[in-house]
Amino acid sequence: MSFVSPLFLWYFMPALLVAVLVLPRTWRNGIIAVASFVFYASGAGAFLLLLLGCMVVNYFVGIALEPNDWERRASLRKRLLIGVICFDVAMLVIWKYAGFATQQFDYLARVFGGDFPIVHLALPIGISFFTFHHISYVVDIYRGERRALRNPVSFVTYIAMFPQLVAGPIVRYREIADQLPQIRSHRLDDIAAGFPRFALGLCKKTIIADSLNPMVEACFRTSPDNMTFGVAWLGAVGYTLQLFFDFSGYSDMAIGLGRMLGFRLPENFARPYSSVTVTEFWRRWHMSLSRWFRDYVYIPLGGNRRGAAKTYRNLCIVFVLTGLWHGANWTFLVWGCYHGALLIIERAFGWDTTPAARLPRLGRRVLTLVLVVFGWVFFKSPDLTHALTMIGHMFLPDFSGLTDVVSSALTNQRLVILLLALLVVFLPADPVTGPLLESSRGKPATSLRIGVMTVGLAYAAILVANGTFSPFLYYQF
């Protein structure tokens, strides 16, 4: 089930909100838990059993890791933590990377005249996200930052809460632990605050991201022999915009849904294409993922406290893992290494700070955006050969224009949407639209809220009814 499907919009979400409003407040977590299992099973089917199995293990280990019970057995407690993390990571590695790993072994075997059996496993929806939630849960308990959840319904609500289950934002346990026992009293106020945020995300996804999708696909499916300067840049810029509006749209919908259900989920985007440095870009893009890697990988490795060499090593490790987390493909690994290298270069030369003068700041902002665009080519391409071919044409201007297929995909409507979407590049870094729309009572926010809730929502609903929506891009991760 998708947030932009008629089944969800016309039936599932209204029924859930009515249940939350009508039934006793103490039933809130139970209602959300049941709804989340139904939501996940509708798309993942039997993989619900995998999710349940991982939840059972982490629930009981979380209780066992409570600090008060381990005053004289610190080493055993640490081994238990390492064991459950290894279990969680093993589940992720087996289901997400076994096929990729066996393909590499098969390639090496063929070099020497043999072969190796390739494993073909379907990817469980959301496994990257609920694995990180489980790790956050047990680590925060081990550190003594939060207590374990004895109530299994509350635990299910945290791990399986459907707004963030399949594509984030990644909610660290410490961020939501205090909200789980609470029974919020202002349910109508929560719905009134969350629904405009949900509507904003729906508009981003259906009106902008889905409209750009056919054009982007036509560009990236162009064969190397037919690739041109214009096709390469149109595809790269189009995907840069499509991915932002698709993923930030999902995050807005998830945050809005969470708010309607009584939860404050963390922000995930803050105008990333307004960044002046790549370092700033990663403080604004997929912020929940950056915070997770910072708290559970970068800082435990030593962060930047042990000299430049180890800081660079830690950055390399984090961005190798960031690339692999997104998918089992060499393109994702190269994309992660590319961004890690950019961060190291910025830090080494002192370029990770924003210039004070206006002109250098503008130049750095343009350079950062161009570097990010090049990185998205690796992220989107099916293989490294295709990515390098496309980037090569981006460096070699020609007068070939667009291919017939790309020209037919670039309709007047899509060209207008592309140009309007480009305005996000020229917007200032603050304020961020989502939080402004959700909480501000000023005239600009009110005008935006009215526009989104009337014209935008009506148009988005028409597109959904016509079946023109496509799956969220981050569902594949």
N, C-alpha and C positions, 0 to 999 in steps of 0.2 A: 504494500500500500504506500502511496506517495502523498505528500502534503498537497500536491497539485492535481490529484485525481478527483473526479466527481464523487467517488465512493467516500473519500475522506472528507471533502468539503461539504457535501450535501447531507451526509448521514452520520459518519463516525464522530467528527468534531462536535456537531450540534448535540448529538445524544450524550456525549461525554460531558459537555458543559452543563446540560440540563441536570445530569446526575449529580455533578459536583454542587450545583446550586440547590437542588431539591432535597437530596439525602443529607443525613446528619453530618456535621463537620468532622466528627471523629472517623468517618468512613473515607475521608479524602485519599489517604495513602493506599487503602485497599482498592478503591475505584481506579486509581492511576495504575496500580500494579496489574490488575486484571486487564485494563485497557491496553497496557503496554505489551503484555503477552499476546493479546489478540492482534495488535498491530504488527508485532514482529513475526508471528506465525503466518500472517497473511502474505508476507513476502519471502520469509526464510524457510517456511515449512518445517521439515524435520530438524533443521539446525537449531530450533528452539531447545531441543534436548541438549545440544552442546552448550548453549548459553546457561541452561539450568544446571548442568553438571559443573561448570566453572563457578557458578554462583554458590553452589553448595559447598565446594571446597573452600572458597575464600571466606564465606560466612563463618564457618567453624574455625578456620585458622585465625580469622580476625579476633574472635573471642579468646582464643588461646594465647594471642599475642599481647593481651592487656598487660602493661608493665607491672602492676601490683602483684601479679601472680608469679613473677620471675625474678625476684630480688636476688636469689642465690644461684640462678641458672642462666646467666646472661648469654653464655656461649651457645647453649641449647636453643634459647629463644632466637638468637641470631641465625642459627642453622635452619630453624623453622621458617623464618622470614625468607632466607635465600631459597629454601626448597619450594615455597609457594610461588615466589617470583619465577623460578625456573619452570614450574608447572605452567604458569600463565604464558610465559614467553614460548614455551614448547608448543602449546596449543596454537599460538599465533604462527610460529615457524612452520609447523606441520601443515596447517591448512592453507597458509598464504604463500609459502616459499618452497614447499617440497617439489612442486612441478618445475619451478625455475631452477632449483639446484640439480635435479636429475637431468634436466636439459643440458646443463653445463657439463655434467659427467658424461653424458652421451656424446657430446661434441668432442671431448678429450678422448673418449674411447674410440671414436671413429678416426681420429688422427692416427691411431695406432692399429687400425684395421679391425676394431671390435665394435661392440655396441653396449649400451647400458639401458635398462628398462626405465621409461619415463613415466612418472606418476602424474595422473590427471585427477585433481580434486577440485570440486566446486568451492568457490570462495564464500564462506558464510557472511551474510550482510552484517556490517558493523563490527566485525571481530577486532579490527584495529582499535576501535573506540572503547568497546567494553573491556578489552584487555588492559588498556591504560587506566580505566576506572578501577578495575580490581587492584592493580598495582598501587595506585594512589591510596586506595582504602587501607590495604595492609601496611603500607609504609607509614602513613600518617598515624595509625594506631601504634605501630612499633616505636615511633618517635615520641609518643605520648602527647601528640598535638590534639587528638580527638579520641573519645572513647569508642569502643566497638558497639555496633548496633545489636542489641539482644532481640529486638523485635524483627522477625524475618520479613514482615511486610514493609517496614521502613527500609530494610536493606534492599529488597527488590525494587522499591521505589527509586532509590538512588541509582542502582546499576542499570535497571531496565527502563527508566523513565523515557517513554517513546519520543518526546521532542528531541532529545539529544542522543538517542541510542545508536542510530545508524550513521550519522554524519556530524556529530558534535553539536555545540562546542564541548570540548573535553572538560568536564567538571571535576576539579580536584575535590577529594572528600572534605577537606577542611573548609571549602567554600560553601558547602551545602549542609554540613552536618547539623548546624544549629537550626536549620529550617525544617528538617525532617520531623521532629517531634511537635512542632508548632501547628496549631490549627488556626489559620488566619481567619479573622472575623469579617473582613471587608471583601467578600467574594465578588460582589457586583463591581466594586472599585477596581479589583484586579482585572476583571474581564474588560472593563472600560479602558484601562491603561494598556492591556496586552493586545487587544484586537487591532488597533491601528498599526502596531509594530508588525503583527502577523500580516496585515494587508499590505504593508510596505514591502515585505519580503516576497509576497505573492506577485506583486507588480514587477519587482526586479526580475524574478524568475521567468514569468510568462511573457511579459511585454518586451523585455530587453534580451535576456540570455537566450531564450528559446527562439527568438526572432533571428538572432545572429548565428544560431547553430548551423543551418543549411549552408550558409556562406563559408563559415569556418571549415566545415567538413569538406566542402568542395575544394578549398585551397589545400588542405592537408592531404587530400587524396590525389592531388595532382602528381603524376609520375615525374621522376627526376628529369626525363627527357623533355617534358613540357613545362617544367618549373621556370618561372620568370621572376624578375625583380619585383614587379607589381603584385604577383600572386603571393610571393613569399612574405612581403610586408603586410599585405592585406590579411593574410591568414594569421600572422603573428600578432598584429594589433587587434584583430577581431577576437582571437582567442584570449588575449590579455583582458579584454573587456568582458567577454562571455564568462570566463572563469570567475572573475570578481563578482559580477552581478548574480551568477548562479550560486556561488558558495556563500557570499554575504547575504543573498536573498534567503537561502536556507537558514542561515544563522539568525536572521531577523525573525523568520517564521518560528524557529525553535525557541528563541528568547520570548517572543510574544505568546506562544503556547504555554511555556513555563510560567509566565506571569499570570495568564488566565487561570492556571491551575494552582496559583499561590506560591510559586517559587521564583526567585531572582537568579537566573542563570548568568554566567559571566559573559562579558562582551567578547566578540571574536574578531572584529574588524574596526579600524579607526582611520579611514581614508588612507590606505597604504600607498596609493599612487601619488600622494602628495609628499612622500618622504624625500628628504634631501640626501640621505645616505642609505646604503644597503642595511647598515646596522639599524637605522630607524625603521626601514621597511619591515624588518622582522619583529619590531616592537608594535607594528600596526597590522601585520598580515597574520591570520590564523593565530591570534594571540594566545588562545588557550593551549595550543600545541607548543608554542614557544615557552610558555610558563611551565608546562609539564616537563619538558626536557631540561629547562633551567633547574627546577627543584629536585628532580629525581635522577638526573644524569650529570649535568654540567657542574653543579655545586658539589655533589658527592665526590666527583673526580678531582675537586680542588678549585674549580672555577678559575678565577684570575689571581688567586692568592699565592701562587708558587712560582712566579716568574713567567717571562714571556714565552719561553719554549713550551712549558706545560700548558699555558693558556691556549696556545695555538693547537697543541695536541688535543686538548679538550674540545675545542671548537671543531676540529676535524672529526672527532668521534661523534659529536652531536649531529653534525650535518650529514655524515655517512648514514647514521641511523634515521635521520629525518627523511633522506632520500629513499631508503629502503622501506621505511614505514608506509610511504605512499604507494608502493607497488613493487612487485617482483619483476623488475625489468632493468636492464642496464641504463636505460634513459633516465629513470628516476635516481639511480645511483650517481650518474654524471651530474644531473641537476642539483642534487644535494652537495656534491663535492664542489661544484661551480660556485654555489652560494657560500659554502664554507671558505673557499679560497678568497672570495671577494671580501668577506668579513675579516679574514686574517690580514689581507693587504690594507684594508682601511685602518685596522688597529695598529699595524706595524708602522705606517707612515703618518699616523695621527689624523687620518681623514674621516674618522668616525664621529666627529663633532660637526655641528652646523656652522658654516661660516657666518660671521656677523654682517658682512657687507651684502647688499641686496643682489648685485650682479653675480658674484661668485656663488651665492646661495641658489640663484636661478639656474646657473650653469650646472651645479652639482645635482639639482633636482632633475634636470633634463637627462643628465648622464645616468643617474640612478634608474630612471624609468626605462631608458634604452637597454641598460644591462638586465633589468628584470624581464623585458620583452624577449631578449635573446634566450634567457633561461627558460621561459615558457615554451619555447620551441622544442627543447629537449623533453619537457614535461608532457607535451601533447603528442609528440611523434611516436609512431609505432616501433621504431628502432633507431639506432645511432646513425646508420647510413642516411636514412631519410632526414634526420635532424641536421646533420652536417651539410647535406645537399641544400636544404632550405636556407640555412644560415649563410652558406657560400653565396647563394644568389642574392641575399640581403646585402652583401658587401659589393656586389657587381651590378651596378645600374645598367639597364638595357632599355630598349624602346619597343619591346615585344608586347607590352600591355598585359591584359588578362586573357586567359584561355576562354573558349566559348562556354565551357561548363561553368567556370567561375563567373563569367559575365551574366549568364542566365540566373545564377544563384544570387547575384547582387542586384536585387530588384530595387526600385525607387524607394519602397517602404523600408527595406533593410538598410539602404544607404542613409536615409534620414535617421533611423534608430541608431546606426553606427555613429553618426556625427553627434547626435544628442548624447549618446553614451560617453563619447570622448570628453564631454564637458567635465566628467568626474576627474579628469587629469588636471584641469585648471582650477579646481576648487581649492580653497585653503585647507590646511590640515585640521582645523577646528572651526565650528563645532561638528561633531559626528551626527549624521542624520538620524540614525536609529534611536539613541538615547534622547535626542532633542524631541523627536516625535512622541516618544513614550511619556516623558515627564515634564517637558517645558510647557508653560502656560502663556508664553509670549505670543505676540501677533504673528511673527513668521512661522512659529511652530503650529499655531492654530490654523493658519492658512494652508500649510502643508498637510496637516491632518485632514482638513476638509477635502482637499484635492485628492488625496490618496483614498479616502473613504467613499468618495463619490465617483468621479471620473475614472480614476485608476482602478478601483476595485470592480466597477462595472465592466470595464474593458477586459480586465483579467478574467472575470467570470465568463465572459463570452468566449474567450480563447480556450478556457478549460472545457466549456461545454462543447466546443467544436473539436476537441481532442487534439489540439495542436501542441500540447505540452510534451516534454521529453524528460527522461530520468535525470535526477540531480547528478552532477558530475562526480561528486564525492561519495556517491553510493558505492563506487567501485573500489574504494579504499577501506 
